[in-house]
Amino acid sequence: MVVDAANVIGSRADGWWRDRAGAAGRLNQRLAAASLPYGTVVVVYEGAAKRGVDADPDGRPVVVHAPASGDDEIVRQAETLTAAGHPTTVVTADRGLIARVRAVGATVLSPGRLLGQLPS
């Protein structure tokens, strides 16, 4: 699973815009505590949210800091996983990104569905 952190965080009007780094940290904690049915969970952070979570290629979840465009990094992660033969789901509601990840063989899950599977 590849998580579009910006899209998931932005899907709830809970004041995340006042503290993007804090919102990123909270999402990461929830992902770490969850029992999700995916072998690998990769969460991609971009912009100010990167200050809230250290990059961790060995963690659960795997934390990736997008060097530029978050969408480009999400597509790259999805493409790498699908090319290695892993069924890959991308969590986003971004229509443009959905088309791009489907083109590399990934399926899509809405942010709301993911959030419903995470502990509070």
C-alpha positions in Angstrom: 0.0 0.0 0.0 1.2 3.5 -0.8 -0.4 6.4 1.1 -0.7 9.9 -0.3 -0.3 11.5 3.1 -1.2 15.0 2.0 -4.5 13.7 0.5 -5.3 11.6 3.6 -4.5 14.4 6.0 -6.5 16.9 4.0 -9.6 14.7 3.8 -10.7 15.7 7.2 -11.3 19.3 8.3 -9.7 18.9 11.7 -7.3 21.9 11.7 -4.4 20.1 10.0 -3.5 23.3 8.1 -2.4 25.0 11.3 0.2 22.3 12.0 1.1 20.2 9.0 4.0 18.6 10.7 1.9 17.6 13.7 -0.8 16.2 11.4 1.8 14.1 9.7 3.1 12.8 13.0 -0.4 11.8 14.0 -1.1 10.0 10.8 2.1 8.1 11.0 1.4 7.0 14.6 -2.1 5.8 13.5 -0.6 3.9 10.6 2.1 2.3 12.8 -0.5 1.2 15.3 -2.9 -0.3 12.7 -3.2 -3.9 11.7 -3.6 -3.4 7.9 -3.8 -6.3 5.5 -0.8 -5.2 3.4 2.7 -6.6 3.6 4.3 -3.2 3.0 2.9 0.2 3.9 4.7 3.2 2.3 3.6 6.7 3.3 4.8 9.6 1.2 5.2 13.0 2.8 5.9 16.3 1.1 6.4 19.9 1.9 6.0 21.1 5.5 4.6 17.7 6.6 8.1 16.2 6.2 9.2 18.0 9.4 6.7 15.9 11.4 8.1 12.5 10.5 11.6 11.3 9.9 12.2 9.4 6.7 12.5 5.7 7.6 13.1 3.1 4.8 13.0 0.3 7.3 10.0 1.3 9.4 6.4 0.2 9.6 5.2 2.2 7.9 8.0 2.9 5.5 8.3 6.7 5.5 9.4 8.4 2.3 10.0 12.1 1.9 9.2 13.2 -1.6 12.2 15.1 -3.0 9.9 17.2 -5.2 6.4 16.4 -6.3 4.6 14.1 -3.9 2.4 12.7 -6.7 5.5 11.8 -8.7 7.0 10.0 -5.8 3.7 8.1 -5.1 3.7 7.0 -8.8 7.3 5.9 -8.5 6.7 3.9 -5.3 3.6 2.3 -6.9 5.4 1.5 -10.1 8.4 -0.1 -8.2 6.0 -2.3 -6.1 3.9 -3.4 -9.0 7.0 -4.1 -11.2 8.3 -6.4 -8.4 5.0 -8.3 -8.6 3.4 -6.9 -5.5 -0.3 -6.2 -5.6 -0.3 -2.4 -4.8 -3.1 -0.2 -3.5 -2.7 3.6 -3.5 -4.7 5.6 -1.0 -5.8 8.9 -2.6 -8.8 10.8 -3.8 -6.8 12.9 -6.3 -8.3 12.2 -9.7 -5.2 12.9 -11.7 -3.1 10.7 -9.4 -5.6 7.9 -9.6 -5.3 7.8 -13.3 -1.5 7.7 -13.1 -1.3 4.9 -10.5 -3.9 2.8 -12.3 -1.7 3.2 -15.4 1.1 1.4 -13.6 -1.2 -1.4 -12.3 -2.2 -0.2 -8.9 -5.6 -0.2 -7.4 -7.0 2.7 -5.4 -8.6 3.1 -1.9 -10.2 6.3 -0.7 -8.8 8.2 2.3 -12.0 7.7 4.2 -11.8 3.9 3.8 -8.2 3.9 5.1 -9.1 6.2 8.0 -11.9 3.9 8.9 -9.4 1.1 9.4 -7.0 3.1 11.7 -7.2 3.4 15.4 -8.2 6.8 16.8 
